[in-house]
Amino acid sequence: MFSLNRSAFLNNPASISGSFPDKHRRILPTRVVVAGSSNRDKSNGSLLMATDESTATLKEMRDGYAEVVDPKSGVSGGVQDVYGEDTATEDQPVTPWSVSVASGYSLLRDPHHNKGLAFSEKERDSHYLRGLLPPTVISQELQVKKMLHNIRQYQVPLQKYMAMMDLQERNQKLFYKLLIDNVEELLPIVYTPTVGEACQKYGSIYSRPQGVFISLKDKGKVLEVLRNWPEKNIQVIVVTDGERILGLGDLGCHGMGIPVGKLSLYTALGGIRPSACLPVTIDVGTNNEKLLDDEFYIGLRQKRAIGQEYAELLHEFMTAVKQNYGERILIQFEDFANHNAFDLLEKYGTTHLVFNDDIQGTASVVLAGLISAMKFLGGSLADQRFLFLGAGEAGTGIAELIALEISKQTNMPLEETRKKIWLVDSKGLIVSSRLESLQHFKKPWAHEHEPVKELEDAVNAIKPTILIGTSGQGRTFTKEVVEAMASLNEKPIIFSLSNPTSQSECTAEEAYTWSQGRAIFASGSPFDPFEYGDNVFVPGQANNAYIFPGLGLGLIMSGAIRVHDDMLLAAAEALAGQVTQENFDKGLLYPPFKNIRKISAHIAAEVAAKAYELGLATRLPPPKDLVKYAESCMYSPAYRTYR
């Protein structure tokens, strides 16, 4: 029947009588009754607005043929101007309101419950869908097959991305069923590398709200803005300010594609309910002149706010999140610039359940790949020498977690294990003579050595066994650099981690070719298998999606109130434990993504176990079998039968 969404009328919003001409005025009392479900007129338990005259007029309005006849006129017919649209002039303010019909048509437009042609005959009768759908009834499996066929017809990845997003808005369960069943094929579509292009063109392809936008205009009202989101039981927020989107730079408000994509993976890979996920973009402006001049840009058209103005808005957001959703809400910082990413993590790490995927998630997945390599090549991390190209949040985050793992394995002081790790930034090798000019997060990596400007020279000077790229600069692992690594090591380990593919330090083909097929290679973006000599190498992808969904599930199911470094180490070790000799023989340092839900369950179990061990868990007592409990907590996209 009828549900009143937002009362709104002409000049007097408090009175519905103001919406009608006097001669047609009906005074409707503000009484709402709940209808039963015994017949069509009572309509399925929906809210029904009742009048003192009768409910017939509203029933007729629902069915689309209500008439209002002026008793003094000889003219009949016409639909009643319920909303005051015809009686208002263009300069009169009108408050938006609607009366929606809880009918089968509405059900078909509800992405949370729509099943399309999979509604059974019984459901079509009981939910008034008869005639609104073609007569055939098909299974969800056939729907998946059809959608996959349709998506494969597109040649451009962005078109595939838009088709997937459109499906998510129409039929949520089918979207996740399709993604879970075909994760290896569709992960590059819904996330990196395609999501990078989607963010660049977000203003042009934006059609429906997918999350919450909080801008400087909302200062002082952030809590109110959060309460506008329809879902109330939020467990995970992914938030960005759009300043450093992948390797693409400042995309401002268009960075919303990142939180949306990440949370899709939280659900598909980690089993977090879609209704418990909230994407957020903090819009403080952009320094991207191209976007500021773009007529389709959807964000604030101003330079980026910095300093106190920025900090105050972020603090209001963090405070409002905790006030609205409680102590155990997980907040994932995503694609903040270096100078803010470290500060936010340090500032709120002791008061909120926060996690930075660029710093901590990347570190954990890279560490897992290195542990896998050591397991199959022999040796230990403590025996290695590490050289990084890139000393931002990803590079320093990975370096710190590696140092922590070596310290854990050897009981060496952290200050000593850091000396095994060298970083190169835009000015060359980070050495102690540069200490005074370094940003605070680079200072732990300033070791005694003469200055070195070029990467190739740094390779020859440091003689690393492991080369890791987090620079965001494409093709910086040149032929000379890779050949130098191959001359120093029988099995050089080369991780080219920058996203998207265009920003990767080198391709899989280049790494294998220039090392004569001896490199142990992994990348941030996916590369196709490569044949070299008699061998076919399958490049490993050090994708954060291996880590953050399972980590998030472990934090949620244990009721953790803080993220601890030991949880990140536990996640890395759990992921490495899923790699088999068969995987490694194919060149894989990570297990196949087709088993990602099983992998996430094991990661979640280890993270939860560590939370209980550290006294940071609040869901007591702990389950006896954490892996089975993790699997039981996972969201299922299978259709439910409707009564």
Phi, psi and omega per residue, in radians:
M1 nan -2.203 -2.994
F2 -1.987 2.405 3.018
S3 -2.214 2.209 -3.111
L4 -1.507 2.027 -3.066
N5 -1.528 -1.073 3.141
R6 -2.431 1.851 -3.140
S7 -1.028 2.352 -3.107
A8 -2.833 2.343 -3.066
F9 -2.481 -2.990 -3.095
L10 -1.255 -2.211 -2.954
N11 -1.212 -0.342 3.121
N12 -2.108 1.532 -3.065
P13 -1.106 -0.376 -3.075
A14 -1.310 -0.262 -3.063
S15 -2.215 2.167 3.117
I16 -1.165 -0.398 -3.121
S17 -1.122 -0.418 3.130
G18 -1.190 -0.171 -3.086
S19 -1.488 -0.255 -3.019
F20 -2.075 2.646 2.971
P21 -1.062 2.612 -3.066
D22 -0.927 -0.692 -3.048
K23 -1.231 -0.306 3.128
H24 -1.948 0.152 -2.990
R25 -1.173 2.330 2.997
R26 -2.159 2.218 3.123
I27 -1.527 2.023 -3.123
L28 -1.851 2.061 3.095
P29 -1.185 2.742 -3.096
T30 -1.509 0.942 -3.136
R31 -1.904 2.290 3.124
V32 -2.132 2.292 3.108
V33 -2.129 2.739 3.096
V34 -1.725 2.163 -3.138
A35 -1.433 2.651 3.062
G36 -1.402 -2.980 -3.073
S37 -2.199 0.418 -3.059
S38 -1.364 -0.415 3.113
N39 -2.657 3.072 -3.048
R40 -1.091 -0.668 -3.082
D41 -1.133 -0.497 3.124
K42 -1.568 -0.289 2.870
S43 0.942 1.123 2.660
N44 1.085 0.633 3.012
G45 1.237 0.239 -3.140
S46 -1.428 2.929 3.097
L47 -1.349 2.409 -3.121
L48 -2.167 2.179 3.039
M49 -1.396 2.191 -3.113
A50 -1.856 2.558 3.049
T51 -2.055 2.859 3.112
D52 -1.235 -0.443 -3.118
E53 -1.292 -1.016 3.091
S54 -3.134 2.986 3.065
T55 -1.660 0.059 -3.036
A56 -1.138 -0.709 -3.087
T57 -1.082 -0.758 3.138
L58 -1.199 -0.580 3.080
K59 -1.111 -0.711 3.118
E60 -1.162 -0.685 3.103
M61 -1.084 -0.683 3.100
R62 -1.059 -0.744 -3.096
D63 -1.417 -0.081 2.933
G64 1.552 0.277 -3.138
Y65 -2.373 0.464 3.141
A66 -1.144 2.461 3.118
E67 -2.138 2.561 3.017
V68 -2.098 2.137 -3.080
V69 -2.036 2.240 3.057
D70 -1.286 2.043 -3.094
P71 -1.013 -0.448 -3.102
K72 -1.567 -0.033 -3.067
S73 -1.914 2.647 3.064
G74 -1.580 0.009 -3.118
V75 -1.643 2.314 3.111
S76 -2.160 2.945 3.089
G77 1.682 3.042 -3.125
G78 1.734 2.581 3.129
V79 -1.570 2.386 -3.100
Q80 -1.047 2.397 3.140
D81 -1.448 1.231 -3.048
V82 -1.045 -0.689 -3.011
Y83 -1.564 -0.043 -3.131
G84 1.291 0.305 -3.072
E85 -1.213 -0.680 -3.072
D86 -1.399 -0.464 -3.084
T87 -1.538 -0.214 3.137
A88 -1.553 2.501 2.996
T89 -1.551 2.900 -3.047
E90 -1.103 -0.463 -3.099
D91 -1.594 -0.027 3.107
Q92 -1.498 2.321 3.085
P93 -1.213 2.417 3.116
V94 -2.220 2.274 3.095
T95 -1.497 2.239 -3.094
P96 -1.222 2.255 3.049
W97 -2.622 2.791 3.135
S98 -2.622 2.616 2.989
V99 -1.943 1.966 -3.076
S100 -1.788 2.559 -3.095
V101 -1.686 2.108 3.117
A102 -1.413 1.290 -3.086
S103 -2.091 -3.102 3.119
G104 -1.051 -0.596 -3.141
Y105 -1.086 -0.704 3.099
S106 -1.123 -0.674 3.123
L107 -1.075 -0.688 3.126
L108 -1.204 -0.335 3.131
R109 -1.718 0.053 -3.131
D110 -1.695 1.858 -3.063
P111 -1.102 -0.418 -3.134
H112 -1.264 -0.485 -3.037
H113 -2.145 -0.164 -3.126
N114 -1.140 2.369 3.075
K115 -2.116 0.053 3.132
G116 1.019 -2.324 -3.099
L117 -1.302 0.006 3.132
A118 -1.502 -0.057 3.037
F119 -1.086 2.283 -3.136
S120 -1.274 2.954 3.102
E121 -1.056 -0.729 -3.130
K122 -1.132 -0.746 3.132
E123 -1.136 -0.612 3.139
R124 -1.155 -0.573 3.092
D125 -1.340 -0.817 -3.035
S126 -1.274 -0.376 -3.112
H127 -2.025 0.388 3.000
Y128 0.997 0.742 3.124
L129 -1.765 -0.120 -3.098
R130 -1.039 2.164 -3.134
G131 1.603 -0.292 3.116
L132 -1.530 -0.176 3.127
L133 -2.248 2.662 2.971
P134 -1.009 2.750 -2.993
P135 -1.215 -0.336 -3.077
T136 -1.277 2.597 3.048
V137 -2.076 2.195 -3.118
I138 -2.166 2.868 -3.118
S139 -1.488 2.837 3.066
Q140 -1.111 -0.601 3.121
E141 -1.068 -0.714 3.115
L142 -1.213 -0.605 3.061
Q143 -1.080 -0.726 3.114
V144 -1.069 -0.797 3.139
K145 -1.049 -0.741 -3.132
K146 -1.150 -0.795 -3.118
M147 -1.138 -0.692 3.124
L148 -1.111 -0.705 3.083
H149 -1.056 -0.777 -3.118
N150 -1.121 -0.755 -3.106
I151 -1.147 -0.623 -3.140
R152 -1.198 -0.274 3.115
Q153 -1.255 -0.422 3.134
Y154 -1.330 2.425 3.126
Q155 -1.672 -0.408 -3.081
V156 -1.711 2.201 -3.118
P157 -0.968 -0.658 -3.132
L158 -1.116 -0.594 3.077
Q159 -1.152 -0.669 3.072
K160 -1.120 -0.719 3.104
Y161 -1.038 -0.821 -3.118
M162 -1.133 -0.637 3.089
A163 -1.127 -0.699 3.107
M164 -1.156 -0.753 3.129
M165 -1.135 -0.636 3.088
D166 -1.132 -0.702 3.092
L167 -1.110 -0.708 3.127
Q168 -1.054 -0.616 3.135
E169 -1.345 -0.348 -3.115
R170 -1.704 -0.712 -3.002
N171 -2.620 1.625 -3.007
Q172 -1.111 -0.757 -3.110
K173 -1.159 -0.662 3.115
L174 -1.169 -0.664 3.088
F175 -1.006 -0.855 -3.084
Y176 -1.292 -0.571 3.060
K177 -1.106 -0.778 3.115
L178 -1.083 -0.777 -3.102
L179 -1.192 -0.759 -3.123
I180 -1.140 -0.762 -3.088
D181 -1.265 -0.355 -3.087
N182 -2.304 0.748 -2.953
V183 -1.112 -0.649 -3.107
E184 -1.165 -0.582 3.131
E185 -1.410 -0.646 -2.980
L186 -1.716 -0.284 3.118
L187 -0.995 -0.754 3.099
P188 -1.167 -0.242 3.127
I189 -1.515 -0.845 -3.080
V190 -1.421 -0.301 3.070
Y191 -2.325 -2.618 -3.041
T192 -1.133 2.421 0.179
P193 -1.622 -0.217 -2.991
T194 -1.157 -0.568 -3.109
V195 -1.076 -0.436 3.086
G196 -1.101 -0.820 3.099
E197 -1.149 -0.632 3.112
A198 -1.073 -0.700 3.114
C199 -1.168 -0.708 3.125
Q200 -1.066 -0.542 -3.092
K201 -1.970 0.383 -3.015
Y202 -1.056 -0.651 3.138
G203 -1.100 -0.559 -3.128
S204 -1.407 -0.571 -3.061
I205 -1.731 -0.105 -3.128
Y206 -1.107 2.284 3.133
S207 -2.341 -0.634 -3.074
R208 -2.364 2.658 3.081
P209 -1.105 2.278 3.106
Q210 -2.107 -0.036 -3.126
G211 -3.015 -2.905 -3.088
V212 -1.859 2.255 3.046
F213 -1.779 2.127 3.100
I214 -2.047 2.085 -3.085
S215 -2.075 3.066 3.093
L216 -1.036 -0.424 3.092
K217 -1.152 -0.356 -3.072
D218 -1.662 0.123 -3.123
K219 -1.024 2.278 -3.069
G220 1.571 -0.146 -3.097
K221 -2.292 0.358 -3.048
V222 -1.110 -0.712 3.113
L223 -1.050 -0.732 3.106
E224 -1.097 -0.697 3.116
V225 -1.105 -0.784 3.124
L226 -1.064 -0.624 -3.121
R227 -1.276 -0.227 3.057
N228 -1.285 -0.350 3.121
W229 -1.187 2.303 -3.000
P230 -1.165 -0.545 -3.125
E231 -1.484 2.367 -3.043
K232 -1.869 -0.434 -3.074
N233 -1.667 1.150 -3.091
I234 -1.435 2.376 3.113
Q235 -2.025 -0.458 -3.121
V236 -2.361 2.285 2.993
I237 -2.066 2.287 2.940
V238 -1.916 2.148 -3.030
V239 -2.216 2.458 3.062
T240 -2.400 2.735 2.955
D241 -1.906 0.100 3.001
G242 1.261 0.228 -3.031
E243 -1.420 -0.433 -3.110
R244 -2.464 1.315 -3.076
I245 -1.435 1.965 -3.077
L246 0.858 -2.256 3.059
G247 -1.804 0.368 -2.988
L248 -1.745 -0.136 3.087
G249 1.551 -2.686 -3.029
D250 -1.380 1.913 3.086
L251 -1.961 0.126 3.050
G252 0.953 -2.349 -3.089
C253 -1.130 -0.375 3.136
H254 -1.230 -0.117 3.077
G255 -1.213 -0.093 -3.135
M256 -0.974 -0.463 3.125
G257 -1.021 -0.479 -3.129
I258 -1.239 -0.956 3.079
P259 -1.018 -0.674 3.115
V260 -1.076 -0.821 -3.140
G261 -1.143 -0.763 3.141
K262 -1.045 -0.753 -3.090
L263 -1.268 -0.488 2.996
S264 -1.054 -0.657 3.136
L265 -1.325 -0.563 3.031
Y266 -0.979 -0.686 -3.134
T267 -1.368 -0.890 -3.053
A268 -1.173 -0.714 -3.022
L269 -1.719 -0.532 -3.096
G270 -1.903 -0.151 3.055
G271 1.362 0.281 3.061
I272 -1.299 2.331 -3.120
R273 -1.003 2.393 3.112
P274 -0.994 -0.651 -3.111
S275 -1.215 -0.233 3.139
A276 -1.650 0.060 -3.055
C277 -1.931 2.367 -3.131
L278 -2.319 1.961 3.025
P279 -1.406 2.390 -3.129
V280 -2.355 2.378 2.976
T281 -2.086 2.213 3.056
I282 -1.653 1.962 -3.069
D283 -1.739 1.862 3.093
V284 -1.994 0.340 -3.093
G285 1.747 -3.095 3.122
T286 -2.580 2.589 3.055
N287 -1.716 0.177 3.127
N288 -1.485 1.806 -3.068
E289 -1.078 -0.590 -3.133
K290 -1.096 -0.696 3.117
L291 -1.241 -0.702 -3.138
L292 -1.084 -0.474 3.121
D293 -1.625 -0.067 -3.080
D294 -1.465 2.114 -3.107
E295 -1.146 -0.331 -3.140
F296 -1.662 0.051 3.123
Y297 -1.151 2.346 -2.999
I298 -1.793 0.038 -3.086
G299 -1.787 -3.036 3.085
L300 -1.113 2.334 3.134
R301 -1.661 1.337 3.112
Q302 -2.758 2.840 3.074
K303 -1.166 2.692 -3.099
R304 -1.051 2.298 3.022
A305 -1.264 2.510 3.136
I306 -2.355 3.085 3.011
G307 1.120 -2.405 -3.019
Q308 -1.109 -0.702 -3.128
E309 -1.048 -0.751 3.103
Y310 -1.153 -0.843 -3.077
A311 -1.085 -0.666 -3.122
E312 -1.151 -0.720 3.125
L313 -1.164 -0.752 3.115
L314 -1.112 -0.680 3.138
H315 -1.183 -0.689 3.089
E316 -1.091 -0.697 3.102
F317 -1.090 -0.856 -3.114
M318 -1.084 -0.694 3.118
T319 -1.163 -0.748 -3.120
A320 -1.154 -0.674 3.122
V321 -1.053 -0.823 -3.123
K322 -1.151 -0.686 3.135
Q323 -1.154 -0.667 -3.050
N324 -1.461 -0.600 -3.001
Y325 -2.058 -0.154 3.054
G326 1.724 -3.127 -3.025
E327 -1.234 -0.512 -2.969
R328 -1.701 0.256 3.088
I329 -1.292 2.220 3.124
L330 -1.514 2.177 3.122
I331 -1.976 2.024 3.129
Q332 -1.803 2.029 3.045
F333 -1.361 2.370 -3.042
E334 -2.420 2.193 3.000
D335 1.007 0.721 2.922
F336 -1.487 2.629 3.079
A337 -1.151 2.736 -3.050
N338 -0.879 -0.817 -3.016
H339 -1.140 -0.444 3.085
N340 -1.656 -0.593 -3.054
A341 -1.032 -0.855 -3.124
F342 -1.182 -0.707 -3.127
D343 -1.106 -0.766 -3.130
L344 -1.131 -0.739 -3.137
L345 -1.132 -0.710 3.133
E346 -1.220 -0.701 -3.071
K347 -1.225 -0.726 -3.018
Y348 -1.848 -0.050 -3.127
G349 -1.111 -0.419 -3.127
T350 -1.701 -0.107 -3.100
T351 -2.108 -0.298 -3.096
H352 -2.328 2.852 3.018
L353 -1.504 1.544 -3.039
V354 -2.117 2.695 -3.054
F355 -2.674 2.299 3.079
N356 -1.903 1.970 -3.050
D357 -1.185 -0.597 -3.132
D358 -1.157 -0.627 3.139
I359 -1.549 -0.947 -2.973
Q360 -1.589 -0.714 3.139
G361 -1.153 -0.810 3.093
T362 -1.046 -0.752 -3.135
A363 -1.053 -0.748 -3.085
S364 -1.174 -0.739 -3.110
V365 -1.244 -0.624 3.088
V366 -1.187 -0.749 3.095
L367 -1.033 -0.693 3.108
A368 -1.050 -0.738 3.114
G369 -1.115 -0.675 3.124
L370 -1.207 -0.682 3.086
I371 -1.091 -0.723 3.091
S372 -1.054 -0.786 -3.125
A373 -1.079 -0.744 3.128
M374 -1.121 -0.639 -3.107
K375 -1.105 -0.648 -3.055
F376 -1.700 -0.462 3.120
L377 -1.536 -0.366 -3.025
G378 1.591 2.834 -3.115
G379 1.581 -3.060 -3.118
S380 -2.373 2.904 3.110
L381 -1.091 -0.568 -3.113
A382 -1.142 -0.341 -3.140
D383 -1.510 -0.099 -3.001
Q384 -1.664 2.794 2.969
R385 -2.099 2.261 -2.993
F386 -1.957 2.379 3.034
L387 -2.274 2.192 3.141
F388 -1.878 2.413 2.874
L389 -1.811 1.902 -3.034
G390 2.040 2.144 -3.097
A391 -2.232 0.657 3.082
G392 -1.577 -2.664 -3.078
E393 -1.162 -0.661 3.124
A394 -1.201 -0.871 -3.090
G395 -1.065 -0.867 -3.122
T396 -1.232 -0.547 3.083
G397 -1.135 -0.777 3.099
I398 -1.100 -0.812 -3.112
A399 -1.019 -0.753 -3.123
E400 -1.143 -0.712 -3.121
L401 -1.220 -0.628 3.055
I402 -1.073 -0.792 3.122
A403 -1.071 -0.696 3.102
L404 -1.119 -0.729 -3.140
E405 -1.150 -0.739 3.103
I406 -1.105 -0.723 3.109
S407 -1.086 -0.687 3.115
K408 -1.151 -0.698 -3.103
Q409 -1.282 -0.557 -2.991
T410 -1.981 -0.180 -3.042
N411 1.130 0.300 3.045
M412 -1.322 2.595 3.054
P413 -1.057 2.571 -3.119
L414 -1.032 -0.629 -3.142
E415 -1.075 -0.562 3.134
E416 -1.351 -0.718 -3.108
T417 -1.182 -0.490 3.102
R418 -1.125 -0.444 -3.096
K419 -1.226 -0.206 3.088
K420 -1.460 -0.062 -2.988
I421 -2.138 2.209 -3.130
W422 -2.095 2.523 -3.124
L423 -2.191 2.490 3.046
V424 -2.029 2.235 3.047
D425 -1.992 -2.860 -3.049
S426 -1.143 -0.307 -3.136
K427 -1.778 0.051 3.119
G428 1.963 -2.840 -3.113
L429 -1.103 2.344 3.118
I430 -1.406 1.982 -3.083
V431 -2.262 2.902 -3.016
S432 -1.124 -0.462 3.128
S433 -1.181 -0.257 3.107
R434 -1.711 0.098 -2.936
L435 -0.948 -0.765 -3.042
E436 -1.135 -0.510 -3.072
S437 -1.643 -0.036 -3.047
L438 -1.449 2.578 2.959
Q439 -1.156 2.693 -2.970
H440 -1.042 -0.587 -3.079
F441 -1.356 -0.179 3.091
K442 -1.633 -0.327 -3.000
K443 -1.064 -0.627 3.122
P444 -1.100 -0.240 -3.046
W445 -1.857 0.205 3.111
A446 -1.549 1.772 -3.095
H447 -1.843 2.901 3.121
E448 -1.248 2.052 3.090
H449 -3.031 2.670 3.060
E450 -1.193 2.636 -3.128
P451 -1.053 2.457 3.076
V452 -2.350 2.239 -3.038
K453 -1.599 -0.821 -2.991
E454 -1.668 2.597 -3.120
L455 -1.090 -0.757 -3.126
E456 -1.044 -0.703 3.110
D457 -1.174 -0.630 3.109
A458 -1.148 -0.677 3.090
V459 -1.061 -0.797 -3.114
N460 -1.211 -0.503 -3.124
A461 -1.430 -0.784 -3.069
I462 -1.453 -0.500 -3.099
K463 0.966 1.025 -3.101
P464 -1.282 2.663 2.981
T465 -1.636 -0.339 -3.102
I466 -2.311 2.210 3.117
L467 -2.022 2.182 -3.065
I468 -2.197 2.226 3.140
G469 -1.874 2.136 3.062
T470 -2.350 0.545 -2.970
S471 -1.428 -0.395 -3.006
G472 1.274 0.225 -3.121
Q473 -2.030 2.032 -3.085
G474 -1.191 2.555 3.029
R475 1.030 0.632 3.085
T476 -1.597 -0.295 2.954
F477 -1.513 1.507 -3.057
T478 -1.308 3.032 3.096
K479 -1.010 -0.717 -3.135
E480 -1.122 -0.677 3.137
V481 -1.160 -0.834 -3.125
V482 -1.154 -0.709 3.100
E483 -1.114 -0.637 3.081
A484 -1.117 -0.738 3.080
M485 -1.071 -0.715 -3.115
A486 -1.220 -0.529 3.118
S487 -1.287 -0.425 -3.112
L488 -1.575 -0.383 -2.988
N489 -2.406 2.445 3.056
E490 -1.162 -0.713 3.115
K491 -2.223 1.386 -3.135
P492 -1.158 2.338 3.108
I493 -1.708 2.077 -3.065
I494 -2.208 2.055 3.091
F495 -1.963 1.999 3.113
S496 -1.863 1.659 -2.823
L497 -1.757 -0.191 -3.010
S498 -1.210 2.502 3.119
N499 -2.047 2.735 -0.156
P500 -1.299 -2.879 -3.032
T501 -0.957 -0.663 -3.105
S502 -1.124 -0.365 -3.114
Q503 -1.738 0.024 -3.125
S504 -1.106 2.421 -3.074
E505 -1.084 -0.543 2.977
C506 -2.788 2.843 3.102
T507 -1.551 2.907 3.073
A508 -1.084 -0.734 3.139
E509 -1.029 -0.762 3.141
E510 -1.129 -0.769 -3.115
A511 -1.095 -0.777 -3.119
Y512 -1.239 -0.725 -3.085
T513 -1.175 -0.851 -3.066
W514 -1.247 -0.312 3.102
S515 -1.792 0.183 -3.094
Q516 0.992 0.681 3.072
G517 1.319 0.263 -3.080
R518 -1.755 -0.202 -3.057
A519 -1.223 2.494 2.899
I520 -1.693 1.909 -2.905
F521 -2.052 2.469 2.965
A522 -2.523 2.681 -3.080
S523 -2.384 2.913 3.074
G524 -1.422 -0.693 3.087
S525 -1.771 2.747 -3.070
P526 -1.289 2.517 2.994
F527 -2.230 2.598 3.134
D528 -1.232 2.727 3.032
P529 -0.969 2.583 -3.067
F530 -2.261 2.301 3.138
E531 -1.673 2.183 3.092
Y532 -2.332 2.031 -3.064
G533 1.125 -2.235 3.130
D534 -1.636 0.070 -3.049
N535 -1.935 2.542 2.995
V536 -1.950 2.036 -3.120
F537 -1.702 2.330 3.079
V538 -1.867 1.836 -3.057
P539 -1.091 2.371 3.037
G540 -1.334 2.545 3.081
Q541 -1.968 1.984 3.103
A542 -1.399 1.211 -3.038
N543 -1.587 2.250 3.118
N544 -1.007 -0.348 -3.134
A545 -1.117 -0.284 3.012
Y546 -1.173 -0.558 -2.946
I547 -1.783 -0.975 -2.890
F548 -1.120 -0.580 3.108
P549 -1.137 -0.766 3.119
G550 -1.197 -0.683 3.083
L551 -1.050 -0.816 3.133
G552 -1.078 -0.746 3.117
L553 -1.082 -0.743 3.127
G554 -1.095 -0.706 3.115
L555 -1.145 -0.728 -3.094
I556 -1.224 -0.806 -3.035
M557 -1.261 -0.358 3.073
S558 -1.627 -0.170 -3.088
G559 1.191 0.606 -3.106
A560 -1.107 2.579 -3.134
I561 -1.936 -0.169 3.076
R562 -2.571 2.712 3.025
V563 -1.733 2.268 -3.127
H564 -2.015 2.598 3.139
D565 -0.988 -0.583 -3.139
D566 -1.114 -0.457 3.073
M567 -1.204 -0.648 3.116
L568 -1.183 -0.699 3.069
L569 -1.107 -0.721 3.129
A570 -1.107 -0.692 3.118
A571 -1.129 -0.758 3.133
A572 -1.092 -0.786 -3.130
E573 -1.148 -0.652 3.110
A574 -1.136 -0.714 3.124
L575 -1.154 -0.792 3.125
A576 -1.064 -0.562 3.141
G577 -1.191 -0.241 -3.139
Q578 -1.587 -0.080 -3.134
V579 -1.505 2.297 -3.122
T580 -1.812 2.919 3.073
Q581 -1.079 -0.626 3.105
E582 -1.074 -0.704 3.077
N583 -1.082 -0.801 -3.072
F584 -1.160 -0.616 3.126
D585 -1.076 -0.431 3.102
K586 -1.569 0.027 -3.120
G587 1.615 0.134 -3.081
L588 -1.564 2.243 3.023
L589 -1.693 -0.071 -3.122
Y590 -2.298 2.635 3.122
P591 -1.226 2.780 3.134
P592 -1.073 2.497 -3.121
F593 -1.169 -0.326 -3.116
K594 -1.090 -0.338 3.122
N595 -1.798 0.394 -2.940
I596 -1.096 -0.604 -3.133
R597 -1.197 -0.648 3.052
K598 -1.134 -0.740 3.115
I599 -1.077 -0.809 -3.135
S600 -1.070 -0.648 3.123
A601 -1.109 -0.711 3.122
H602 -1.204 -0.691 3.084
I603 -1.116 -0.791 3.133
A604 -1.027 -0.728 -3.127
A605 -1.096 -0.751 -3.129
E606 -1.209 -0.670 3.105
V607 -1.146 -0.769 3.120
A608 -1.107 -0.740 3.124
A609 -1.037 -0.714 3.123
K610 -1.179 -0.647 3.098
A611 -1.081 -0.739 3.093
Y612 -1.149 -0.716 -3.138
E613 -1.090 -0.672 -3.101
L614 -1.482 -0.056 -3.128
G615 1.293 0.414 -3.127
L616 -1.775 -0.022 -3.127
A617 -1.604 2.556 -3.130
T618 -2.067 -0.164 3.110
R619 -1.568 1.779 -3.039
L620 -2.115 2.628 -0.080
P621 -1.328 2.836 3.136
P622 -1.185 2.538 3.082
P623 -1.083 2.632 -3.128
K624 -1.226 -0.729 3.130
D625 -2.029 1.742 -3.030
L626 -1.223 -0.550 3.127
V627 -1.165 -0.847 3.119
K628 -1.106 -0.657 3.121
Y629 -1.134 -0.719 3.102
A630 -1.055 -0.781 3.136
E631 -1.102 -0.645 -3.125
S632 -1.242 -0.389 -3.125
C633 -1.437 -0.211 -2.990
M634 -1.314 2.399 3.072
Y635 -1.112 2.374 3.082
S636 -1.899 2.279 3.125
P637 -1.515 0.093 3.126
A638 -1.138 2.492 3.123
Y639 -1.121 2.493 3.017
R640 -1.715 2.654 3.067
T641 -1.438 2.303 -3.123
Y642 -1.680 2.381 3.092
R643 -1.175 nan nan
